[in-house]
Amino acid sequence: MPDKVEVGLKYYQELAKGIDEGRAEIVSLDEVMDTPAGKFQQVLKTEETTTLEPGEKEYKFYAPGIGLIQDDTLKLAKYELPNTS
């Protein structure tokens, strides 16, 4: 994922010409998500497509400072931040 994000930004997840070209687009920066690991604010939502499954879309959700917290089939159940002291 790019380090500077904004709604409408598109980027490649995978790029293997003639095999698979997975693309993602940032569609929201302010989702609120509940998972078994807790409630997250300011969640980034992406819409992903691939040439392997034309017409199919997958949505992924990323929490600030955590990363991927949910996609179409899984939800984050637990996380632990490293001790920074």
C-alpha positions as CSV (number, residue, x, y, z in Angstrom):
1,M,0.0,0.0,0.0
2,P,1.3,3.5,-0.8
3,D,2.5,5.5,2.2
4,K,0.4,8.6,1.2
5,V,-3.3,7.6,0.9
6,E,-6.4,9.4,-0.3
7,V,-9.8,8.4,-1.5
8,G,-9.7,7.4,-5.2
9,L,-6.0,6.4,-5.2
10,K,-5.5,3.2,-7.3
11,Y,-2.5,0.9,-7.1
12,Y,-1.4,-2.6,-8.0
13,Q,-1.5,-5.4,-5.4
14,E,0.0,-7.9,-7.8
15,L,1.4,-7.3,-11.2
16,A,2.3,-10.3,-13.3
17,K,1.5,-9.3,-16.9
18,G,-0.6,-12.0,-18.6
19,I,-1.0,-13.9,-15.3
20,D,-2.6,-11.7,-12.7
21,E,-3.0,-8.0,-12.3
22,G,-4.6,-7.3,-8.9
23,R,-5.6,-3.7,-8.4
24,A,-6.9,-1.9,-5.3
25,E,-8.6,1.5,-4.9
26,I,-9.0,3.4,-1.6
27,V,-12.7,4.0,-1.3
28,S,-12.9,5.4,2.3
29,L,-10.6,6.7,5.1
30,D,-13.2,7.0,7.9
31,E,-14.9,3.6,8.4
32,V,-15.8,2.4,11.9
33,M,-15.3,-1.3,12.3
34,D,-16.2,-3.8,15.1
35,T,-14.1,-7.0,15.3
36,P,-13.6,-9.5,18.0
37,A,-10.4,-7.6,18.7
38,G,-12.2,-4.4,19.4
39,K,-13.7,-1.3,17.7
40,F,-11.6,0.7,15.3
41,Q,-12.0,4.3,14.1
42,Q,-10.6,6.0,11.0
43,V,-10.4,2.7,9.1
44,L,-9.2,2.7,5.5
45,K,-11.3,0.7,3.1
46,T,-10.0,-0.7,-0.2
47,E,-11.9,-2.3,-3.1
48,E,-9.8,-4.9,-4.8
49,T,-10.2,-6.5,-8.3
50,T,-8.2,-9.1,-10.2
51,T,-7.9,-10.2,-13.8
52,L,-8.3,-13.8,-12.6
53,E,-11.9,-13.1,-11.5
54,P,-13.3,-10.4,-13.7
55,G,-16.3,-8.6,-12.2
56,E,-15.5,-9.8,-8.7
57,K,-14.7,-7.3,-5.9
58,E,-13.2,-7.8,-2.5
59,Y,-13.1,-5.3,0.3
60,K,-10.4,-5.0,2.9
61,F,-10.2,-2.8,6.0
62,Y,-7.0,-1.4,7.6
63,A,-6.8,0.2,11.0
64,P,-4.2,2.9,11.7
65,G,-1.2,1.5,13.5
66,I,-2.5,-2.1,13.2
67,G,-2.9,-3.0,9.6
68,L,-5.5,-5.4,8.0
69,I,-8.4,-6.0,10.4
70,Q,-11.0,-7.4,8.1
71,D,-11.6,-8.7,4.6
72,D,-14.5,-10.6,3.1
73,T,-13.8,-13.8,5.0
74,L,-11.9,-12.9,8.2
75,K,-11.9,-10.5,11.1
76,L,-9.1,-9.7,13.4
77,A,-9.5,-11.6,16.7
78,K,-6.6,-10.3,18.7
79,Y,-3.5,-8.1,18.3
80,E,-0.6,-7.0,20.4
81,L,1.5,-3.9,19.9
82,P,5.3,-4.2,20.5
83,N,6.6,-2.7,23.7
84,T,8.3,0.5,22.7
85,S,9.9,1.4,26.1
